[in-house]
Amino acid sequence: MNYVGLSLCDMANGPGCRVSLFVSGCTLHCDGCFNRKSWNFNAGMPFTKETQNKILTALSNPYISGLSLLGGDPFEPEHESTLVELCKAVKDLQNKTIWMWTGRLYEQVKDTELVKYADVLIDGPFMKCYHSKDLKYRGSSNQRILYLSKRRQNG
């Protein structure tokens, strides 16, 4: 798996200061996508054990709220094993949430191993006709913010 971006202190993609990983690869190609460079599965850099360790080290800081997985699309089948391994390690940390974004609907990903680790899922394709700059954590109003963990997360 490759990734096109890694922010170790991101305040735009979920509540608080978060580590955000932008994976490479998306087959959906939403019209007006803000991150078209991430469509190519070969874009960016390889995700390695060193990358994972860098993420986990950043997440160990008390001021980091959790991990945000974006893309591309984390729910492309090619990403699942790598991201499940990362999410398992994140869940071993105390009080860290995992937020995920996908252009697919929850109903399409609900049986994946990856979604089991999501505290919050923002689902649905970006649609230019529903775009608004006033939306929090999403680009178009058709996208849903789904709180999946047993304890509701603020945001």
N, C-alpha and C positions, 0 to 999 in steps of 0.2 A: 504494500500500500504506500502511496505517496501522499504528501500533504503540501498545500500551497501557502499556508500561513500558520503561525503559532504566536499567540500573544500571551505573555505571562502575567499581565495585569490589564484585563479588558473590562471596561465598565459599561459597554453597550449591549452585550449579549447575555442578558440575565441579570439578576439582582446582585449588587455588591461588586467587589473586584473578583474577577474570575480568570481562569486559564481557558483560552479559546483555541481549539484546533480546527483548522479548515482543511478537510480531506480533499484529495484530488479524485475526480471522477463523478460524473452525473450523466445519466442517459435521458433525463427528462427534458433538458434544454428549454426551460420556461422562457417565454418571450419577455424581454426586459429584465432578465436575471442580473442582479448586481455583481455577480462574481463569475462571469463567463469563463475567465481563465481557469476556473476550477473544473470545468466540464471534462477536460482531458485527463484520463487516468494516469498518464505519464508526466503530467505537469508537476513542477515543484521538486521536492526532495524526498528520498526514501524515509519512511518511518522506521526507525531502528530502536534497539534496546536503549541506546543513549538518549534518543528522543523521549521515549517513555520515562526514563529516569529523570530527565530534565523536567517533564511535566509533574511527576510525582514529588520531586523536590520543591517545585514552586507551590504545589498544593499543600505541602506540609506547613507553609506559613499560616499563622492564625488569621491574618487579614484576608486570605483568599477564601471565597465562599464556596467555590466548586469548579467543575469542569463544564465547558460548553462545547458540544460537537456540532460543527456546521460543515458546509462544503461549497461545492460539490454536494454530494448527498451521502451521509454516513450509512444510509440503509441500502446502498448498492451491495449486492451479495459479496463482491470481492473484498469488502472492508470488514465484514462481520467478525471473522476470527481475531483479527488484530485489535479491533475496538472492544470486543468482549473481554479480551485479556486486559486491556487498559482499564476498562470499567470495573472489572473485578478488583484490581489493585486500588482503584479510587475508593470503592466501597469499603475497603479495609481501613481507610482513613476515617477519623471521627468528624462528624458534622460537615461533610462535603456533599453538595448536591450535584447531580448531573442533569444538564439541560441538553436536549437534542433538537435539531431542526431537520425536517425532511419535506420534500415536495410531494411525497406520497401521503395518503390519508392513513390515519391510525388503523382503520379497518384493514388496510393492506399490509401493515407491519406488525400487527398485534401479536402474531404468533412467532415472531423472530426472537432469537436469543437476546439480541441487542436491546430491544425495547424493555426487557425485564429490568434493566439497569437505569432506565430513565425516571427521574423524579418528575420532570416536566418535558413534554413533547410539544413542539410547535409543528403542526402538520399542514399539508395542503400545498398545492403549487402556487408560486407567485403569479398573480394575474394583474397585468397592467391596468385593466379597467377598474380594479378595486384598490389600486395603490393609494396610499395616503402617508404623508410624512408624520402624521399625528399618532400613528399606531405604535404602541410599545412592543418591542421585541419581534415584530413581524412587518412585512412589507405591503401586504394587501389584506383587506378585511375578510376575505374568505378563509384565511389561515386561522386555525384555532390554537389556543394555548390550553393544553390538556394537563392537568395536575394528576399524575399517575401514582405518586407515592402515597402511602397511607397518611402521612402528615402533610397537610397542604403547605406549600412553599409560598412565601410572600413574593410579589412581583406583579 
